[in-house]
């Protein structure tokens, strides 16, 4: 399949982002709550996908949730506890850049959780998610698929680009040697947590632009008809003469010249 040209990507994305704005208005109107779980290997494209979804949404309504590693107190809590407090209220969207599935992935592979903890998680996650769905939350789970060769190229890009260096951590470097172990962990996770009330959707992300469009289209197609009549706001001409800003004693810095 030919690589998607940027102009075609941006044109298709803009149309979908208009639909996402309509979705957000529908959520506010209906009081529904939306949770989107975006999972995948390092470099798969989780953050960029969430950014594309949120680009034109109100950040007070839609939140990008990427929790750091748990602190000492959080490690003694019920495992799902710190994720529960991030769940949306009526009319809101919560987009999890990684989620409670850390336990079935990185924590399992890197030894941050015991086999008993992982096994308990795989039993409890379907029950936890059924409670969310039974309470009326719209829950969509996506796994972003990325081949090892493509992952290596993206790691190298992060290493060589000073603007992306913050994305490359010691854990990421260790993960490079664990591709097969992550595959095994993913398959066990899918087998245990792919349920009729909270199924997984796998998306090919070897080409990130096409993957983003595929995921967003699927997300939009899975919600009801979200059309809400547009609010009309009158915008009358401003009375009086327009005034120039007065600076007083403080002066603005010089304008940038290209």
N, C-alpha and C positions, 0 to 999 in steps of 0.2 A: 504494500500500500504506500502510495506517494506521501511524502511528508507534507503536512498541512501548512499552507502559506500563512504568514502572519496576518495579512490583510483579510483573508478568509476567516481566520480564527477570530480576529477582533470583531468582524462583522457579525458572526454567529454568536459570539459571547455577548455583544451589546444587546441583541434581541432577547437572549435568555435572561440577561440582567434586568430588562424591563419586566419580564415575567416574574422574576424574583421579587421585584418591588411590589408587584400585584400580590404575590404570595404573602409578603410581609403585611400588607394592608388587610388581606383576608384573615390572617392570624389575629391581628388587633381587633377586627370586627367580630370574629367568631369566638375569641378567647381561647383558641386552641394553643397548644404548646408543641414545639418541634425540637427534637433532638437528632442531630446528625453525628454519627460516629465515623471518623475518617482514620482508618488504620492502614498500615503497610510497612514495608521495610524502610530503613534509613535511605534517604534521597528519593523515595518513591514520588513525592510531590504533594504531601499532605498539606503543608502550610500554604503553598501557592494556590491550591484548590480552594481552601477556605477563604483566602484573601480574595479570590475571584468571585466567590459567592457573596462576600460581605462588602465588596467595593462600593456599592451604591445603596447599602442598607444603613439604617440609623444604628449607630453603635450602642445606643441605649437599649435597643430592642434585640439586636443580634450580637452575640458575644463569641469571640474566638477563645476557647479554653485550652490552654496548654500548661498543665500543672507541672511544677518542678518535682524533683524527687521528694518523697515524704520526709518530714523532719522527725526528730526523736519521739515527740508526742504522737504524731500521726501514725507512726509505725506500730503503736500500741492500740490504735482504734480498730473498730470493725472495718474491714478492708474497703468497702464501698462508701464509707462515711464521708470522706472528703469530696467524693464525686456527687453525692446526693445534694450537698449544699450549692453545687453549681448548676443544678437542674433549673429549667426555665419556669417562670410564672406565666400567667395567662397572657397570650399575645406575643410571647418571646421565642427566640431561637437560640439554642445552645449548640455550637459546633465544636466538637471535641477533637483536637489535634492530638491523637492518642487518647486513651481513656482508661477505664478500668481493665481493658485488655492488656495493659502493660504486664499484668501478672502472668498471662498465658504466653507472652512473647519474650520481651527483654529480661524480665525478672526470672523466668524459667531458664532461658539459655545462658544468661550471665551469672546464674547462681545466687541472685538476690532474694529468691524465695525457695523454700524447701519443696521437695516433691509432694509432701503432704499438703502444703499451702496451695500449690498449683492444682492438685486434685480437688481440694475443697472448692477452689474458685470455679473450676469447670462444672461442678455440681450446682453451685449457687448462682452463677451468672444467668442461666435461663430463668430461674425462679425470680431473681431480681428484675430482669427485663420484663417478665410477664406482669409483675406488679406495676411497672411503669406504664405498659400498654393498657392494662386493665383500668388504670386511673385516667386514661384518655390521652396520654402523651403519644404523639406521632414519633416513632423511633425508626430511623433508617441507618443501617450499618453498611459501610463500604470498605472493601479491602482493595488497595491499590497494588496491582501486580507489576513487578519489575524484574527483568532478567539480571543475572549476575554481571554479565558484560556491561550492560547499561549502567548498573549500579556503580561499577568500578570507574566508568567514565565520569560519572557525576561526583564521585568522591575526589577524583583527580582535579576536576574543575573547582571544587570547593578549596582544595589544597592550594591551587595556583592563583585563586582570585582573592585579593585582600579584603574585598567587600563581602565575601562569603565565608571567610575563614572561621567566623564564630559558629558556623553550622557544623564544623568538624571537631568532634570531641574525642577524648581517649576511648570512650565506650564505642564510638563509631568505628575507630580503627580496629578494636578488638572484634567488632561484629563482622568485619570483612572476612575473618577466618572462620566464621560460623554460619555461612550461607545455608549449608545443608541442615544444620541444627535448627535454624529458624524455619526452614521448610517443614521439618518434622513437627515443630511446635505449632506452626500454623495449621497443619492438617489435623492435629489433635484438637485444636481450638475450634476449627470449623465443624468437625464431627460432633463436638459436644454442645455447641452453641448456635448452630444453624437450625432455627426453630420456625414453625409456621407463624408464630406471633412476632418474631424478630429475626427474619432471615438475613443472611449475608448476601451482598451483591459484589461480585468480583469485577474489577474494571482494569483493562489493559492500560498501563501507564508507562510503557516503554517509550511512547511519544506523549509528553506531558500535555501539550495543548489539546490534542485530540482526546486524551483521557479526561481532561477537565470538562470539555464539552459533553462527552458521553455521560459523565457522572451527573452534571447539572441537569441535562435533559431527562435522565432517569428520575432524578429527584422531583423535578417539576411534574412529570407524568404520573407520579405516585400519589399526589395530593388531589383532593376534589377540585371541581371548578372553582377557581379562586377569584373570578372576576367580581369586583366591587365597583359600582359607579364612582367615577372620579369626583372628588370634592372640588367645587368651583370656588375660587377665591378672587374677588374683584381686585384689580390692580389699577386704581385711578391715577391720573397724572398728579405729580406732586405740585402743590400750590406754592406760589412764590418763586423767587430766583434761586438757582442752585448756588451753594456757597463753597468757597475753597477752604480747605483745612488750614487753620492757623497754628503755627508751631510754638509760639511764645519764645521763652529763653532757650529751651532745648531744641536742637536741630536734628533732623533725621540724618542717618548715615547716607553717604552718596549711593545713588542707584547703580546697580550692576550694569556694566557695559560689555557687550559681547564683541 
